[in-house]
Amino acid sequence: MNFHVLIIGGGVAGLQCALILGSAEKKPFAIGKKIGIVLHQKTSHLQNALFNNALGLPPKKLGKDILVEGKQQLSNLYPAVSQIENEKVISITDFNDGYKIITNKGTYTSNIIIVALNYAKPFTIKGLDNYIEPHKKANPEKDRIQLRNSDGFIRKGLYCCGTIAGCRSQFAIAAGSGAAVATDILTLWNGGNHIKIHDKL
């Protein structure tokens, strides 16, 4: 299966990124763009999270519920975004003008990849080893990692967001990082003209 953008990771950053990209579906520069997300959620730190300080979330909101509700929100609002479940990415390699992604169940190609996994070891995706470095905003004792990037950009067609991009493990920060990378890609599709996507009453 071929994509224009494939997001790897279904936590806060990955789901927020997918929602922003999906919401641009009617913009002329995004029409026909195929977007997918590999919903690898088993290792998401949301599984054990409890939220009392996140704007827009009611007190005592469980992270594991956000994972379920986020997938449903994406499916309900933007069904054109392909949700790939129960697959784990094994490797990413250069392929033509984009990338080949191999999972435990299949093979995909994409012009753009967004890595939205958490910052814990081990990082097992082959092909990204050269970009791994110690996390700059985590307690050194926790031995967290990030991918070397500049504002979410690693190299042509390769991005990251959330804690793996060097963000702190905070709900609003991770969501914002996913949204930022999504709008950077929309700006790229829009010929470099900056874009933001908001629905209005």
N, C-alpha and C positions, 0 to 999 in steps of 0.2 A: 504494500500500500504506500502511496506517495503523498507527502504533505508539503505544504508551504511552511508551516511551523509545527513542530512537535515539542510539547512540554513534557519533561520527565520529572514526575513527582506530583502527588495530589494533596499536599498539605496546604497551609494558608497561602504561601506565595504562589504555588502552582495553580491553585483554583482561582485566586484573584486575577492572575495573569490570563487564564483562560476566559474568565468572565469579561474582562476588558476587550480582549481580542474578539470574542464572540459578539459583543455588543456593537462592533463596527461593521457587522455583516452587510448593512445596506449602504455603506459609504462606497462611492464609485471605485476608490482605490483598493477596497477590500473584497469587492464582489468576486466570487469564484475562488477565493483563497481557501484552501483546505487546512483546517486546524485540528490538531489532535492532542490528547493528553494521556500519558501513561500514568494511571492512577495507582501508583505504588504508595499505599497508605499504611501498611503494617508497621513501618518503622517511624512514622510521623510522631513527633513529640506531642501532637494534639491528642494522641490516644490517652494520655495520662494528665491532660491539662484541665484546670478549673479556672474560669475567668470571672473576675469581679471588677477589673479595671480597664476593660476594653470598650471604647465608645461604640454604641449601637448594639451591644450584647447585654442581655439582662444578667443581673448578678447570679452567680453560681452556674453559669453556662458551662456545660461540659464540652471539652474539645472533641471527644469522640462523636458527639452529636453534630458538631459543626462539619466534620468530615462527611457524614451521611447527608446532612441537609445541603451542604455545598454541592455535592454531586447532583442532587435532585434539582437544585436551583439552576445549575448549568444545563441540565437536561431539559428542564421546563422552558427556560428562556431562550436558550441557544442550542437547539437539538442538532444543528449542523456541525457542532464541535464533537468530534469522535472521542468517546471515552473508552480507553483500552484498559480493561481490568484484569487482575490476576496474572500480570506479566511483570517480569523484572528485567531491566536493561542490563545486558552483559557487556556490550562493547559499542563504541562509536568510532567510525573511521571515515576518512575523506572518501567522497564518492561523487564523481563528475563535478558539478558546481555546488555540491552540498555535502550531505553526510548519509552514511548507511548506519542504521541502528539495528543491532541484533538483540533480541530478547530470548528468554528461555522458551518461547513458543513461536516466534516468528521473526521476520525481517521487514524493516521499513526504510524508506528514504525520505529525506526532508531537506529543503533549502536552508531552513533555520532550525536550530535546536536551542531550547532553553532548559538548563539544568536547575531544578527547584527542589533538590533533596535537602535533608538536614545536614548538619555539620559534624556528625559523629563518625568515628572510625568503626569498622573499616570502610573505606570507599572502594567499591569493587568493580566500578565500570572501567574496563580497559579502553585505552586510547586517550584518557584525560590525565594520566599520571603526571605528565610534565607540568601541569598547572596546579597541582596540590601544594599547599603551603600551610603553615600554622595559622590558626584563626587569630586575627588581630584584635578582636573585641570580645574575647571569651577568657574566662579564668584559665591561665596556663596549666593549672593542675588538672583540668578536665580534658586536656589534650585534644581540643577540637581542631577541625581543619576548614579551609576554604579553598576556592579556586581563584587563582590569580586573575584579576579582572580590573577594568576601569569603568566604574559606574554601571556594572552589570555586563559590560562588553568584554569578551575574552579574545575573540578574533572574528574575522568575517564569518557570519552565519552562526556563531556560537556565543551564547549568552548564559548568564546565571542570575538567580535572584533568591532572596531569602537568606537564611543563615549560611548557606554554602557560598554566597556572594560576599560574606564578611559582615553581614548585618547581625545585630544583637538578637537574641531569641526573645522577641517581644511581639505580640500579635500584630499591633498596628504597624510596626516597622517591617515585619515580614510581608504583610498585605500591601503596604506601600511600595515595597521593593518589587513585588510582582506586577503591580499596576504601572510602575515606572518603566520597567522593561517592556511591557506590552505597548505602552504609548511610544516608546522609542522605535519599536518595530512598525507600528502604524505610521509614524513619521517617515520611516524609511520607505514604506509602500506609497506614501503620499509625496514622493519626490523630494523629500527633505524638508517639506513644509510642516512645521510643528502642529501637532494635533492632540486634542483631548476629546474624550467621549463622555458626554453627560446626557442623560434623558431629561426632558423638561416637561413641566405640566402644561 
